[in-house]
Amino acid sequence: MLAERGIQVAAGIGIVAMLARALGPEGFAHFQYAQAVVLIAASVALICGGEVVVPRLVATPSPREQHRLLAHVFSLRIGGAILGYLLMCGFLLLRQPAPDTWAAALLLGIAILLREPFGVVVAWLQAHTNNRPNTLFSLISLCAKGGLVAVLFAAGVHSVPSFASAFAIEAIILAGLLAAYYFARVERCQVRYDIRFTRELMTNGALFWVSFMLMMGARRIDQLVLQPAVPLAEFGAYAACMQILDNYTVVATILAAGVAPVYVYGKPVFATARANIVRIAIGMTAIGLCGALLIAAGAPWIVQLLYGHAFASSAALLQIAALSSTLIFADVGLTVLPVYLRRPDWIAIKWGAVLAVTLAFDLAVVPKYGAWGAVGGYTLGNAVAVAFGICLWWRSRNTLSLAPA
């Protein structure tokens, strides 16, 4: 799984580099804006996530009952996916973006309809501690996308929708492989739809669902505000900078996933877990800062290597934003606390605050300062997240409970 994550990050950097060089700053701006809209809309399909489904599957040994559970979760997710796709279309109708953005969004949006609904198979595999098939399927679909992008790049294609189609094909292949694997290994049986069971699943996953939507909104609202306020070339430069940092900050999630189970979730005494959380947060912040300093120092070379001379203005943005990204490492480390205590409401409140502050700041500053204003909003939003995490950690000092059962 760690190897797959590393390959995903490396391939993502290579694919984005080919996109930027093939499409140029303006075409890349259309693509990235469409992707930002799609990512926010895709969060609507995250209803009843793995946090709800996997424990229920583990507690339900009967294959027939597991199939019933997955069928109801699929119905919820496909409903959320359709709603997300329609909301995306409604937003684009209101904003009336360029035809290239429209076409790219409609193609990239295919992932909204497929990724989370068919992700129920991923939850089923996780419940059976069998992650290898999903890892292999992800790599196969990634290779297909990377291969298509490379072919288009080598052929000198400069069409935004053509490259967006490669991303759509990745989602189609992954969904097909997951569905084929599942139905080849389970006994097919008719499932009677139960509205009460569906409502129960939706209620149990509501806080996580809201948290994911607020998080995606907070992470992408800067691009939605920036795009209509600046020339396409400036937006493309900012989007290129953020794309590099998105791939870099994935390291924070990998680190937290690696150390938290042993040093936090496995500790029955809360005081020990709490002390380890602050150590993890400090250690991750130090690692994030070291990486950020390297990125800032090599920003001109990194931009030139990945994107070419047309994106030279991204280098200065990357230098400042890279240092700000250190805050994400601190935030991810501190977020282990509400996860340990199973308090999704804390996470939802945090992301709601981050979204509100970032949106207010960007609306006030971006029209005047452009991409630099967006970098300021990015920094302020991350700082709010860290401050919220520190406050939660400090207020939890009087908690005497053991780890949740």
Secondary structure, DSSP 8 states (H G I E B T S, - for coil): -HHHHHHHHHHHHHHHHHHHHHHHHHHHHHHHHHHHHHHHHHGGGG-S-HHHHHHHHHT---HHHHHHHHHHHHHHHHHHHHHHHHHHHHHHHHH---HHHHHHHHHHTHHHHHHHHHTHHHHHHHHTT--HHHHHHHHHHHHHHHHHHHHHHHTT---HHHHHHHHHHHHHHHHHHHHHHHHTTS--------HHHHHHHHHHTHHHHHHHHHHHHHHHHHHHHHGGGS-HHHHHHHHHHHHHHHHHHHHHHHHHHHHHIIIIIT-SBHHHHHHHHHHHHHHHHHHHHHHHHHHHHTHHHHHHHHT-GGGTTHHHHHHHHHHHTHHHHHHHHHTHHHHHTT-HHHHHHHHHHHHHHHHHHHHHHHHHHTHHHHHHHHHHHHHHHHHHHHHHHHHGGG---B---
